[in-house]
Amino acid sequence: MIGYFLIPTLSKPKVQLEKSIAVLPFRNDSPNDSTTYFLNGVMEEILNNLQKISDFSRVLSRNSVEQFRNNTTKSTPEIAKRLNVNYIVEGSGQKYGNKFVLRVQLIVANNEKHLWGKSYDREIRETSDIISIQSEIAQSIAAELKTIITPKEKQLINKIPTTNLTAYDFYQQGREEETKYWINGNKASLQKAEELYHKALKYDSTFALAYSGLARVYWYKHYLKEKEYLSKNFGDSVLILTNIALSFNNQLSEAYTLRGNYYSEIGKPEQAIEEFDKAIKLNPNDWSAYAEKGNFYWSTDLVNNIYYLQKAASINLGAELPDLLGEIGWAYHSAGFPDKAKQCIQDKFKLDGDSLSYYLNLAGIEFWLENFNKSIEFSEKCHAIDSTNFNVLDMLGKGYAWLGKYEESLKYYRKELKILNKGEIGINEMASIGYVYLQNGYKAEAENYFNEQIKNCNSVIELKRGWGQKLYEYYDLASAYAPIGDKDKAFKNLRILNQIQRVPLWMVTCMKKDPLFNSIRNEPEFQQIAKDIEAKYQAEHERVRKWLEEQGTL
């Protein structure tokens, strides 16, 4: 039963929330599928309105309910149990010309009792004809459940995003294409969304939602493309577009989340947190804001890392949930709780059935526990499933290298390099590949990889990109200098690394076992830094342990 194990780390045995609610996809009663986007837009805005009401315990994301769009076999209680909610909103309707009919009902999940329902038959003359109904439905549901709506929340719910009906229609179509991209990863849908958002702005150049939609599209298209990620103006378009959006409507949680992402990546952590918190204040059920805030704390504050990712996972039970569970599992593992990490990976596998991802995650857990042979065993299972997956090949290359089997390691690294372009190799992986080449007698190739890692690491540090802000990039610099005999620069960067206050488990393993430091591992200064790193990890492990005990999850 998925409803039981979805969020295994959030609490003791599942307790139903008093005011938890899910809005199911509305059924299109029209024979014309081309109007489905309209009903989806109405459904999503009703959902968005409910999410802004902080007195609701939990309002699930649209991503959570998409799995039930075409599912007619499950009853309302079964769906509610799977989503762990007390109330379900169902709707259906049709649009013909400039008129639409809509029927909506609120249902008690466990007994299918109808608490509230209403039918609407309206002519669309202006956007307020649509917005007013979406607002009325959300407020009627809240009133039926005796939910308090603050004046600020009512203002947010009643706000008309644009007075131009054509602009609003293009926006709804663009949002639908963007959702398709989220569901199936189709880049053509993303491109179509971009075109539709631009069309919306032609009809209303002050339409804030269309600007934030364009900002999201830009982020999806350009994030982590190395040439752009390491450029000085990376993400500037996101900032420009979100600033424009917020200049027209300063109450858009999605724009603040995007701006938080931007500040996080360019090395302005205080501003990033401020933006995420603004998003959460405006929408207490914005799963993406919680997820991004959780990822912000990755490997630097594991309590907050776990807490905010769990919060995101409690709201989004959709296609993103397996990945969220994987991230929570990694956070547990980083904090030194491998059993809890493995449970998250098991739950992830129950949801997505992805054997390759399952074994690869287990390989990673065993690797950082220093069980390299066990890691290779899992990696080989992955290889049997897909011999061309570059993550699998990289894991095998690293695993054999850390066992000192450099010929075997080079075999897998070469396979990986045939698949990837040079710019697609991880910035911090080049020294590892170079070292394996060096151990096999290929000095020129090795030197090229070491130099490339040094150059890229310096760029990341100079530009204060995500990894570079957290001092781990200094480890990568040191690991490139040590094998080429530049001990002074290796220790200079290790000293900076040692300024880290909170340390994850994997960093301890790196200091103990990474062959890149074989030439200096026995030197007193290296040994002292390794001891300092391990002591900081133990302190962080203990801090997380106490927090988990307070939460009743350990």
C-alpha positions, 0 to 999 in steps of 0.5 A: 500500500503506497499510502503507508510507505510514501513518506517513511521518515516524516513521523511515527505510524501514519496519522491522518491530517485534519484538513488535508485535501487533494483536487483530482484532475477535472473530467472533460465532458466535451467531445473536443479534447482541445479544450482540456487545457482550459479545464486543467487550468481551472482545476490548477487555479482552484488548487493554487488558491487552496494551497495559499490558505495556511489553515489547511494542514496539507494541500497536495500538488497537481503533480500528486494527482496527475496519476489519477487522471485516467484512472477509473478503477480506484474508488474515492476512498482508495485514492484518498488512502493512497494520497493520505488525505481526508478530503477530495475535490472532484470536478467535470465540465466542458467549454464550447465557444465562449461559454463553459459549464463546471460541476465541482464537489467536495467529498469526505474521503473515508465514506464518500459523503458529499459535503458541498457541490455546485454547478456553474454555467457562465459566459466568458466575457472577461478573465474575471468571469473565470477567476471569480468562480475559481476564487468562489470554489476555493472559499466555499470549500474552505468555509465548508471545512471551517478553515480560516482565511486571512484577509491577506490570503483572501486578497491573493485568492481574489487577485485577477492576474490579467484583464486580457482574456486572450493573454490568459488563454495563451498562458493557460495553454503554455502552462499545460505544455509546461506540465507535459514537459514535467510529466514526460520530459518532452523538450518540444513541449517546453519549447511550445510553452515558451512560445505560448508565454511570449504570445500571452505577453504580446497581448498583455506586457504586464502579465506577471505569470507569463514572465515567471513562466518564461523564467522557469522555461529558461531555468529548465533549458540552461541549468547545468550546461557547462558553458553557461553554468560557468559563465559570469552571467549565468542565470541573469535571464531568470533574475531579469524575468522574475524581477519583471514578474514581481514588479507587476505582482509581488505576491507570486510564490513561484517567482520567489522560488526561482529567484531563490534558485538563482541566488543559491547558484551565484553564491548569495546564500542569505538572499536565497533563503530569504527568497525561499521563505517569501515563497513559502509564506505566500504559499505554505503548500509550495512543494518546490520551494521546500524542495529547493530550500532542502537542497540548498542545505545539502551536505552543510546542514543535514537537519534542514536538508532532511526536514525541508525535503520531507516537507516537499515529499509530504505535499508532492506525491506525484512523479517527483516523489521517487526523486525526493525519496532518493534525495532524502535517502542521500541526506540520511546516508550523508548523516551516517544513517545507512539503514534509513537511507536504504529504506528510502531507496526501497520506497523509491523503488516500490514507486518507480520500479526503476531497477537501474536506479535502485542498484545504482543508489545501493552501489553509492551507499556501499561505496561511501561505507567503504564496502567497495567490492559490494558497491561493484557488485551492485554496479555490475547489476546496473551494467547488466541492465544498461551497459551504456549508462555513463553513471554506471560506468563512472561508478565502476571506474571509481570503484575499481580505482579505489580498490587499486585495480587501475587497468579494470578501472580504465576500461570503464572510464574509457567506455564512459568517455566514448559516450560523453563529450568532454564538457559533459564530464563532471567538473570534479571527476576529471582528476579521478579519470586522470589518475587512472590514466597516470597509473596505466602509464598515460602521462600526457592524458593524465596531465590534461585531465588534472589541468582541466579539473584545476581550471574548472574548479578555479572557475567555480570558486571564482564565480561562487557556483553552488559547489564552490560556495560550500568549500568542497571545491577546494577538496577537488583542487587539492585532489588534482594537485596532489598526484602531480607532486604539487604538495604546497598547493594540495595542502593549501586547499586542504587547509581551506577545506578544513574550515568546513563546520559540518561534514557529511560521511562521504567526505570522511571516506574521501579523506580515508580512501581516495587514491588521489591523495596516496602520495601525501596520505601518511604526512602528519598534516594530512592525517591531522586534517583527516582527523579534524574532518572526521570529528566534525562529521561525528558532531553532525551525526550526533546532531542529526541523531538527537533531532531524529529522536526528538521527532520520534523517527529513530 
